[in-house]
Amino acid sequence: MSEEFYGARIYRVDQNVILVKQTIKKPIRNTKSARYMVDVAPDGTHKERHVDIADEKSIAAAVREALEGKL
């Protein structure tokens, strides 16, 4: 793929925290299809951010950064 496509997955961790994970569209081997998978850093950790559920500005920023591949 020449251009990277990113997405976001959002999970509720507890009453006060959500988790935003960055995803990346990867081709499925031996097919012409692709799917979004959780993006990982070079050290193997997921590209993610924990955010206070009441902080709408931070939630929007985390989702926007994930969609841009900058989380």
N, CA, C and O atoms as CSV, one atom per row, in Angstrom:
chain,resi,resn,atom,element,x,y,z
A,1,MET,N,N,0.842,-1.192,0.000
A,1,MET,CA,C,0.000,0.000,0.000
A,1,MET,C,C,0.878,1.243,0.000
A,1,MET,O,O,1.791,1.381,0.814
A,2,SER,N,N,0.587,2.118,-0.906
A,2,SER,CA,C,1.389,3.329,-0.960
A,2,SER,C,C,0.896,4.371,0.048
A,2,SER,O,O,1.697,5.089,0.646
A,3,GLU,N,N,-0.425,4.451,0.233
A,3,GLU,CA,C,-0.975,5.399,1.205
A,3,GLU,C,C,-1.531,4.621,2.388
A,3,GLU,O,O,-2.258,3.644,2.211
A,4,GLU,N,N,-1.187,5.055,3.588
A,4,GLU,CA,C,-1.638,4.374,4.800
A,4,GLU,C,C,-3.027,4.885,5.188
A,4,GLU,O,O,-3.288,6.087,5.141
A,5,PHE,N,N,-3.899,3.981,5.564
A,5,PHE,CA,C,-5.220,4.333,6.054
A,5,PHE,C,C,-5.304,3.942,7.517
A,5,PHE,O,O,-5.014,2.802,7.880
A,6,TYR,N,N,-5.706,4.895,8.363
A,6,TYR,CA,C,-5.774,4.676,9.799
A,6,TYR,C,C,-7.212,4.779,10.285
A,6,TYR,O,O,-8.058,5.401,9.644
A,7,GLY,N,N,-7.469,4.162,11.421
A,7,GLY,CA,C,-8.775,4.215,12.053
A,7,GLY,C,C,-8.608,4.278,13.552
A,7,GLY,O,O,-7.504,4.477,14.058
A,8,ALA,N,N,-9.713,4.107,14.263
A,8,ALA,CA,C,-9.672,4.142,15.722
A,8,ALA,C,C,-10.658,3.136,16.282
A,8,ALA,O,O,-11.748,2.945,15.741
A,9,ARG,N,N,-10.268,2.499,17.364
A,9,ARG,CA,C,-11.162,1.645,18.142
A,9,ARG,C,C,-11.282,2.286,19.518
A,9,ARG,O,O,-10.298,2.760,20.086
A,10,ILE,N,N,-12.486,2.294,20.036
A,10,ILE,CA,C,-12.726,2.943,21.328
A,10,ILE,C,C,-13.369,1.939,22.271
A,10,ILE,O,O,-14.349,1.279,21.925
A,11,TYR,N,N,-12.803,1.835,23.469
A,11,TYR,CA,C,-13.283,0.910,24.493
A,11,TYR,C,C,-13.531,1.665,25.788
A,11,TYR,O,O,-12.832,2.627,26.103
A,12,ARG,N,N,-14.521,1.225,26.524
A,12,ARG,CA,C,-14.740,1.781,27.862
A,12,ARG,C,C,-13.964,0.908,28.842
A,12,ARG,O,O,-14.227,-0.290,28.958
A,13,VAL,N,N,-13.012,1.509,29.544
A,13,VAL,CA,C,-12.168,0.779,30.491
A,13,VAL,C,C,-12.872,0.646,31.835
A,13,VAL,O,O,-12.901,-0.432,32.428
A,14,ASP,N,N,-13.439,1.751,32.311
A,14,ASP,CA,C,-14.218,1.757,33.552
A,14,ASP,C,C,-15.172,2.942,33.506
A,14,ASP,O,O,-15.380,3.526,32.442
A,15,GLN,N,N,-15.749,3.303,34.638
A,15,GLN,CA,C,-16.724,4.399,34.679
A,15,GLN,C,C,-16.155,5.726,34.185
A,15,GLN,O,O,-16.893,6.551,33.647
A,16,ASN,N,N,-14.847,5.943,34.362
A,16,ASN,CA,C,-14.266,7.259,34.106
A,16,ASN,C,C,-13.266,7.316,32.959
A,16,ASN,O,O,-12.802,8.402,32.612
A,17,VAL,N,N,-12.922,6.187,32.364
A,17,VAL,CA,C,-11.830,6.170,31.388
A,17,VAL,C,C,-12.235,5.399,30.129
A,17,VAL,O,O,-12.846,4.333,30.203
A,18,ILE,N,N,-11.881,5.965,28.976
A,18,ILE,CA,C,-11.998,5.227,27.724
A,18,ILE,C,C,-10.598,5.036,27.149
A,18,ILE,O,O,-9.667,5.774,27.472
A,19,LEU,N,N,-10.474,4.042,26.301
A,19,LEU,CA,C,-9.205,3.718,25.661
A,19,LEU,C,C,-9.390,3.875,24.164
A,19,LEU,O,O,-10.281,3.259,23.579
A,20,VAL,N,N,-8.548,4.702,23.536
A,20,VAL,CA,C,-8.566,4.894,22.090
A,20,VAL,C,C,-7.333,4.206,21.526
A,20,VAL,O,O,-6.205,4.536,21.892
A,21,LYS,N,N,-7.554,3.244,20.629
A,21,LYS,CA,C,-6.450,2.535,19.985
A,21,LYS,C,C,-6.411,2.924,18.512
A,21,LYS,O,O,-7.447,3.007,17.853
A,22,GLN,N,N,-5.214,3.161,18.009
A,22,GLN,CA,C,-5.027,3.465,16.593
A,22,GLN,C,C,-5.017,2.157,15.809
A,22,GLN,O,O,-4.382,1.184,16.215
A,23,THR,N,N,-5.732,2.145,14.675
A,23,THR,CA,C,-5.710,0.982,13.797
A,23,THR,C,C,-5.093,1.380,12.460
A,23,THR,O,O,-5.018,2.561,12.121
A,24,ILE,N,N,-4.653,0.376,11.711
A,24,ILE,CA,C,-4.075,0.601,10.395
A,24,ILE,C,C,-4.621,-0.458,9.446
A,24,ILE,O,O,-4.765,-1.624,9.815
A,25,LYS,N,N,-4.923,-0.040,8.219
A,25,LYS,CA,C,-5.461,-0.963,7.222
A,25,LYS,C,C,-4.311,-1.756,6.611
A,25,LYS,O,O,-3.381,-1.189,6.038
A,26,LYS,N,N,-4.392,-3.080,6.746
A,26,LYS,CA,C,-3.337,-3.973,6.242
A,26,LYS,C,C,-3.945,-4.980,5.275
A,26,LYS,O,O,-5.063,-5.450,5.484
A,27,PRO,N,N,-3.211,-5.311,4.222
A,27,PRO,CA,C,-3.721,-6.323,3.294
A,27,PRO,C,C,-3.732,-7.704,3.952
A,27,PRO,O,O,-2.874,-8.028,4.773
A,28,ILE,N,N,-4.716,-8.497,3.571
A,28,ILE,CA,C,-4.791,-9.879,4.034
A,28,ILE,C,C,-3.997,-10.720,3.047
A,28,ILE,O,O,-4.251,-10.694,1.842
A,29,ARG,N,N,-3.035,-11.463,3.571
A,29,ARG,CA,C,-2.140,-12.253,2.734
A,29,ARG,C,C,-2.910,-13.162,1.776
A,29,ARG,O,O,-3.902,-13.783,2.156
A,30,ASN,N,N,-2.447,-13.229,0.553
A,30,ASN,CA,C,-2.997,-14.089,-0.500
A,30,ASN,C,C,-4.422,-13.739,-0.915
A,30,ASN,O,O,-5.125,-14.573,-1.484
A,31,THR,N,N,-4.846,-12.522,-0.635
A,31,THR,CA,C,-6.168,-12.064,-1.079
A,31,THR,C,C,-6.031,-10.634,-1.588
A,31,THR,O,O,-4.974,-10.013,-1.475
A,32,LYS,N,N,-7.121,-10.132,-2.149
A,32,LYS,CA,C,-7.139,-8.732,-2.575
A,32,LYS,C,C,-7.840,-7.861,-1.544
A,32,LYS,O,O,-8.096,-6.681,-1.786
A,33,SER,N,N,-8.149,-8.448,-0.391
A,33,SER,CA,C,-8.851,-7.736,0.676
A,33,SER,C,C,-7.877,-7.117,1.669
A,33,SER,O,O,-6.684,-7.418,1.670
A,34,ALA,N,N,-8.414,-6.252,2.508
A,34,ALA,CA,C,-7.634,-5.632,3.580
A,34,ALA,C,C,-8.536,-5.504,4.795
A,34,ALA,O,O,-9.761,-5.541,4.678
A,35,ARG,N,N,-7.917,-5.352,5.976
A,35,ARG,CA,C,-8.684,-5.145,7.200
A,35,ARG,C,C,-7.912,-4.228,8.128
A,35,ARG,O,O,-6.696,-4.073,8.015
A,36,TYR,N,N,-8.653,-3.622,9.050
A,36,TYR,CA,C,-8.024,-2.752,10.041
A,36,TYR,C,C,-7.558,-3.593,11.221
A,36,TYR,O,O,-8.312,-4.394,11.773
A,37,MET,N,N,-6.287,-3.389,11.597
A,37,MET,CA,C,-5.688,-4.083,12.735
A,37,MET,C,C,-5.124,-3.033,13.680
A,37,MET,O,O,-4.789,-1.928,13.253
A,38,VAL,N,N,-5.017,-3.369,14.954
A,38,VAL,CA,C,-4.436,-2.437,15.918
A,38,VAL,C,C,-2.990,-2.166,15.499
A,38,VAL,O,O,-2.221,-3.094,15.254
A,39,ASP,N,N,-2.635,-0.894,15.422
A,39,ASP,CA,C,-1.288,-0.470,15.016
A,39,ASP,C,C,-0.339,-0.617,16.210
A,39,ASP,O,O,-0.701,-0.319,17.349
A,40,VAL,N,N,0.861,-1.076,15.929
A,40,VAL,CA,C,1.841,-1.269,17.004
A,40,VAL,C,C,3.089,-0.430,16.760
A,40,VAL,O,O,3.485,-0.182,15.621
A,41,ALA,N,N,3.693,-0.002,17.859
A,41,ALA,CA,C,4.954,0.750,17.820
A,41,ALA,C,C,6.100,-0.231,17.579
A,41,ALA,O,O,5.909,-1.440,17.706
A,42,PRO,N,N,7.289,0.271,17.234
A,42,PRO,CA,C,8.443,-0.615,17.013
A,42,PRO,C,C,8.771,-1.521,18.202
A,42,PRO,O,O,9.332,-2.601,18.018
A,43,ASP,N,N,8.425,-1.091,19.419
A,43,ASP,CA,C,8.705,-1.930,20.596
A,43,ASP,C,C,7.604,-2.961,20.859
A,43,ASP,O,O,7.678,-3.707,21.836
A,44,GLY,N,N,6.590,-3.008,20.004
A,44,GLY,CA,C,5.528,-4.000,20.120
A,44,GLY,C,C,4.313,-3.570,20.902
A,44,GLY,O,O,3.340,-4.319,20.982
A,45,THR,N,N,4.340,-2.372,21.489
A,45,THR,CA,C,3.188,-1.894,22.247
A,45,THR,C,C,2.150,-1.298,21.293
A,45,THR,O,O,2.482,-0.816,20.210
A,46,HIS,N,N,0.893,-1.344,21.719
A,46,HIS,CA,C,-0.180,-0.772,20.915
A,46,HIS,C,C,-0.106,0.751,20.958
A,46,HIS,O,O,0.259,1.342,21.974
A,47,LYS,N,N,-0.457,1.370,19.835
A,47,LYS,CA,C,-0.547,2.828,19.795
A,47,LYS,C,C,-1.927,3.174,20.336
A,47,LYS,O,O,-2.942,2.945,19.677
A,48,GLU,N,N,-1.950,3.730,21.546
A,48,GLU,CA,C,-3.204,3.951,22.246
A,48,GLU,C,C,-3.089,5.097,23.234
A,48,GLU,O,O,-1.996,5.557,23.563
A,49,ARG,N,N,-4.255,5.548,23.700
A,49,ARG,CA,C,-4.278,6.602,24.723
A,49,ARG,C,C,-5.490,6.389,25.629
A,49,ARG,O,O,-6.593,6.127,25.148
A,50,HIS,N,N,-5.283,6.500,26.927
A,50,HIS,CA,C,-6.356,6.483,27.911
A,50,HIS,C,C,-6.830,7.922,28.102
A,50,HIS,O,O,-6.024,8.842,28.243
A,51,VAL,N,N,-8.158,8.100,28.104
A,51,VAL,CA,C,-8.721,9.448,28.178
A,51,VAL,C,C,-9.874,9.469,29.187
A,51,VAL,O,O,-10.655,8.521,29.276
A,52,ASP,N,N,-9.965,10.552,29.933
A,52,ASP,CA,C,-11.078,10.759,30.861
A,52,ASP,C,C,-12.369,10.847,30.046
A,52,ASP,O,O,-12.454,11.617,29.089
A,53,ILE,N,N,-13.363,10.063,30.428
A,53,ILE,CA,C,-14.613,9.993,29.668
A,53,ILE,C,C,-15.375,11.317,29.651
A,53,ILE,O,O,-16.193,11.541,28.758
A,54,ALA,N,N,-15.125,12.192,30.613
A,54,ALA,CA,C,-15.799,13.487,30.679
A,54,ALA,C,C,-15.083,14.574,29.894
A,54,ALA,O,O,-15.609,15.678,29.748
A,55,ASP,N,N,-13.887,14.280,29.385
A,55,ASP,CA,C,-13.078,15.283,28.675
A,55,ASP,C,C,-13.288,15.152,27.169
A,55,ASP,O,O,-12.497,14.516,26.472
A,56,GLU,N,N,-14.365,15.763,26.678
A,56,GLU,CA,C,-14.736,15.627,25.272
A,56,GLU,C,C,-13.660,16.142,24.322
A,56,GLU,O,O,-13.455,15.574,23.249
A,57,LYS,N,N,-12.984,17.196,24.703
A,57,LYS,CA,C,-11.930,17.745,23.852
A,57,LYS,C,C,-10.779,16.748,23.690
A,57,LYS,O,O,-10.251,16.588,22.590
A,58,SER,N,N,-10.391,16.084,24.770
A,58,SER,CA,C,-9.315,15.093,24.707
A,58,SER,C,C,-9.736,13.841,23.938
A,58,SER,O,O,-8.927,13.234,23.236
A,59,ILE,N,N,-11.005,13.462,24.076
A,59,ILE,CA,C,-11.507,12.315,23.314
A,59,ILE,C,C,-11.429,12.618,21.828
A,59,ILE,O,O,-10.927,11.806,21.052
A,60,ALA,N,N,-11.921,13.779,21.429
A,60,ALA,CA,C,-11.891,14.166,20.018
A,60,ALA,C,C,-10.457,14.247,19.499
A,60,ALA,O,O,-10.175,13.818,18.381
A,61,ALA,N,N,-9.563,14.790,20.301
A,61,ALA,CA,C,-8.161,14.909,19.885
A,61,ALA,C,C,-7.528,13.535,19.701
A,61,ALA,O,O,-6.795,13.315,18.736
A,62,ALA,N,N,-7.803,12.610,20.617
A,62,ALA,CA,C,-7.228,11.260,20.517
A,62,ALA,C,C,-7.752,10.539,19.276
A,62,ALA,O,O,-6.986,9.878,18.575
A,63,VAL,N,N,-9.048,10.661,19.001
A,63,VAL,CA,C,-9.618,10.024,17.806
A,63,VAL,C,C,-9.028,10.654,16.550
A,63,VAL,O,O,-8.667,9.945,15.610
A,64,ARG,N,N,-8.930,11.966,16.529
A,64,ARG,CA,C,-8.362,12.668,15.364
A,64,ARG,C,C,-6.918,12.240,15.126
A,64,ARG,O,O,-6.528,11.990,13.986
A,65,GLU,N,N,-6.120,12.155,16.189
A,65,GLU,CA,C,-4.732,11.736,16.050
A,65,GLU,C,C,-4.631,10.299,15.569
A,65,GLU,O,O,-3.753,9.978,14.768
A,66,ALA,N,N,-5.511,9.433,16.041
A,66,ALA,CA,C,-5.511,8.040,15.581
A,66,ALA,C,C,-5.819,7.986,14.081
A,66,ALA,O,O,-5.160,7.256,13.341
A,67,LEU,N,N,-6.807,8.748,13.633
A,67,LEU,CA,C,-7.174,8.765,12.213
A,67,LEU,C,C,-6.070,9.314,11.322
A,67,LEU,O,O,-6.002,8.995,10.135
A,68,GLU,N,N,-5.207,10.139,11.900
A,68,GLU,CA,C,-4.067,10.697,11.169
A,68,GLU,C,C,-2.813,9.841,11.297
A,68,GLU,O,O,-1.795,10.140,10.671
A,69,GLY,N,N,-2.874,8.782,12.098
A,69,GLY,CA,C,-1.712,7.923,12.315
A,69,GLY,C,C,-0.678,8.545,13.219
A,69,GLY,O,O,0.509,8.238,13.110
A,70,LYS,N,N,-1.115,9.427,14.122
A,70,LYS,CA,C,-0.173,10.155,14.976
A,70,LYS,C,C,-0.351,9.865,16.463
A,70,LYS,O,O,0.152,10.609,17.305
A,71,LEU,N,N,-1.062,8.792,16.790
A,71,LEU,CA,C,-1.311,8.509,18.206
A,71,LEU,C,C,-0.103,7.898,18.874
A,71,LEU,O,O,-0.143,7.598,20.067
